[in-house]
């Protein structure tokens, strides 16, 4: 049961809603192949330098291409260099570097998020897919009012939201937010200041914004969980808005911040209020938005 409702006030903050030398590597490739009877680890030899694309600086995966002088590059970048080797400017053909592909096949490598807690050692060709879903990979900043490129673990993001975005931080599992905006007819795309709740030893982000859903202007409130999806499903929340003897309610699971703010919004996974109904809830002469959204977070048994 939700007790002790916390009241706070938010105002609209923005309208941005809307990511040269001759080849010296060939002899080293041959010598590396001769020594790959056992799995290699990138940190114990220079093989990693051979497998890094000189154009995009990412690890290369088959097909790995090379020029007639033996300089290599990844298949994605081959299409970007206008058929010229980025190292010696020789014209590129369709030569595969099968030797380097074989070297890569023999490697076992640590996950790139080893420093963040992942201790998995992976075959080279499985590493990329693992890292795309690794539970230790950093999270993106959940702030929706601007394009923020900051990433990190949850404590880092909580500190970042508080210090850099100046978001409201509240303790407790219940809330009572009042959203006010004059001239609501002029608001088509707006986001209100994000609020973070500390609840059950975890953090949740409350979003509220205005946007166009098809041709209809709407307001939407939803909750996101600072953590992964499997953890988010352990919690539920409810939202309620009303006025003039009418009430609108929503209940569901918070979405993980692994899902982008826009993805959650576009999926309509939250409390959606049509503008006419929002103005009806606001009362008065319908010239000012005055919505009170209450909510509660609880942990599923």
C-alpha positions, -999 to +999 in steps of 0.1 A: +000+000+000+013+035-009+015+059+020+032+092+027+028+108-008+057+131-016+047+163-034+070+182-058+066+207-086+080+206-121+081+231-150+089+228-186+126+232-194+132+227-231+116+217-265+143+194-278+128+160-283+132+150-306+237+088-318+527+052-453+553+029-451+559-004-467+541-032-450+558-047-420+529-067-408+531-097-432+562-114-417+546-109-382+514-125-394+533-155-406+552-158-374+521-154-354+503-182-373+533-205-365+529-198-328+491-202-325+489-238-315+474-226-282+448-199-278+463-164-276+452-136-253+454-101-268+472-086-238+502-110-241+513-103-276+510-077-305+482-095-323+457-069-312+475-043-333+472-065-364+434-068-359+426-032-354+413-014-385+435+016-393+405+036-404+378+031-377+401+017-350+377-011-343+385-048-342+382-064-377+360-094-385+358-115-417+360-106-444+393-088-436+406-071-467+442-062-477+459-042-505+486-057-527+512-044-502+495-063-473+479-034-454+446-045-439+413-029-432+378-040-423+350-046-448+330-016-436+358+008-442+368-007-475+336+008-490+345+042-474+381+048-487+372+051-524+391+020-533+425+033-521+445+018-493+445+042-463+481+033-455+500+034-489+473+047-512+476+017-535+445+008-554+425-019-535+413-050-551+393-079-536+421-096-517+411-113-485+437-116-457+430-152-449+461-155-427+449-128-403+414-142-403+429-176-392+449-158-365+417-142-352+400-176-351+426-189-327+422-161-301+405-161-267+400-126-254+386-109-223+354-089-226+360-052-232+341-046-199+366-065-178+373-034-158+336-030-150+333-065-136+329-090-165+355-118-162+344-138-193+371-150-217+356-153-252+365-167-286+374-138-309+344-143-332+320-145-302+333-114-284+314-087-303+280-104-298+287-110-261+296-073-256+264-061-273+245-078-244+270-079-216+253-071-183+284-051-172+283-028-202+278+009-192+244+025-193+235+056-213+224+088-194+186+086-191+181+124-192+156+131-220+157+169-224+190+170-243+213+147-262+237+135-235+266+112-244+276+104-208+277+066-200+286+047-168+274+025-141+244+033-120+262+052-092+281+073-118+248+082-136+230+091-104+258+115-095+259+128-131+221+134-131+223+152-098+254+173-104+252+180-141+215+179-150+203+192-116+175+167-115+152+164-084+162+135-062+136+121-038+136+092-013+105+072-011+082+050-032+052+074-035+051+108-053+027+136-061+039+158-090+022+190-102+029+200-138+021+235-148+024+252-182+008+284-195-005+285-231-006+247-234-019+250-269+015+261-280+033+231-265+038+204-291+071+188-280+083+195-245+098+176-216+095+184-180+124+182-155+133+146-148+128+133-112+148+104-097+134+083-068+154+062-044+132+033-036+140-002-023+177+006-026+173+013-063+166+043-085+137+051-108+132+080-133+099+097-137+093+112-172+065+136-182+062+153-216+041+166-244+043+153-280+022+145-310+007+110-312-004+109-348-024+141-352-034+143-316-014+163-290-009+143-258+008+143-225+025+112-212+040+100-179+061+069-175+087+054-152+121+039-161+143+017-139+180+024-135+191-012-142+186-041-165+152-054-178+153-086-157+155-065-126+129-039-138+104-067-140+106-072-102+089-039-097+055-024-106+042+011-104+009+030-108+002+065-120-030+085-115-042+119-128-076+135-124-098+165-117-135+176-120-146+143-105-128+123-132-098+100-129-073+083-152-051+055-140-021+034-153-003+004-139+026-016-153+063-025-149+089+002-152+111+000-183+148-004-181+170+025-192+186+000-216+155+010-236+159+045-248+136+072-237+122+076-272+117+039-276+096+038-244+076+069-254+069+056-290+057+023-276+031+043-256+040+023-225+028+047-199+000+070-188-012+089-219-035+119-215-052+135-245-048+173-244-085+180-242-088+157-212-057+172-196-072+207-199-105+193-185-086+180-155-069+214-152-102+231-147-106+269-150-108+284-185-086+257-201-059+283-208-034+268-184-022+232-178-024+222-142-020+185-138-013+166-106+002+131-112+004+108-082+021+075-082+034+045-062+062+020-068+062-014-052+082-046-053+066-078-067+066-108-044 
